[in-house]
């Protein structure tokens, strides 16, 4: 989503995302979606290349946290 100041000048972007993991049991074709804890976030950043890197780093770190949580608690 584009962000603009009160004068209408484009100042950056906002990104919202959720990261959810699931467990699939092939024996009965059921999938359990783990919605808690929520590793998503709402981010706001500028419009330059550094903002793109900020968004990618934040999402990568949250995916890493979700996978680590899943591994520690459901192995």
C-alpha positions in Angstrom: 0.0 0.0 0.0 1.3 3.5 -0.9 1.8 5.9 2.0 1.4 9.6 1.4 1.7 12.7 3.7 -1.1 15.2 4.2 0.0 17.1 1.0 -0.4 13.9 -1.0 3.3 13.4 -1.6 4.3 9.7 -1.9 6.5 8.9 1.1 6.7 5.1 1.1 4.9 1.9 1.4 3.2 -0.2 4.1 3.2 -4.0 4.1 1.1 -6.3 6.2 1.6 -10.1 6.4 0.9 -13.2 8.5 3.0 -16.3 8.8 1.1 -19.5 9.7 2.4 -23.0 9.7 0.4 -26.2 9.3 0.7 -29.9 10.0 -0.5 -32.3 7.4 -1.5 -35.9 8.2 -1.5 -37.9 4.9 -3.2 -40.9 6.6 -6.5 -39.1 6.8 -5.7 -36.1 4.5 -6.2 -33.6 7.3 -4.3 -30.4 7.8 -4.1 -28.5 11.1 -3.3 -24.8 10.6 -1.4 -23.3 13.6 -2.7 -19.7 13.8 -1.1 -19.0 17.2 1.4 -17.5 17.8 1.1 -15.1 15.0 4.4 -14.2 13.5 3.0 -11.5 11.1 3.5 -7.8 11.3 2.5 -4.4 9.8 5.5 -2.6 8.5 5.9 1.0 7.1 9.0 2.0 5.2 10.3 4.5 2.7 10.3 4.2 -1.0 14.0 3.5 -1.8 16.0 0.4 -2.2 16.8 0.4 1.6 13.0 0.1 2.3 12.8 -2.9 0.0 15.7 -4.6 1.9 14.0 -3.6 5.3 10.8 -5.4 4.3 12.6 -8.5 3.0 14.8 -8.7 6.1 11.7 -8.4 8.5 9.8 -11.0 6.6 12.8 -13.4 6.5 13.4 -12.9 10.2 9.8 -13.6 11.1 9.7 -16.8 8.9 12.9 -17.9 10.7 11.3 -17.3 14.1 8.1 -19.2 13.1 10.1 -22.2 11.8 12.3 -22.2 14.9 9.2 -22.0 17.2 7.6 -24.9 15.2 10.7 -27.0 15.4 11.2 -26.5 19.2 7.6 -27.2 20.1 6.3 -29.7 17.6 9.2 -32.0 16.6 
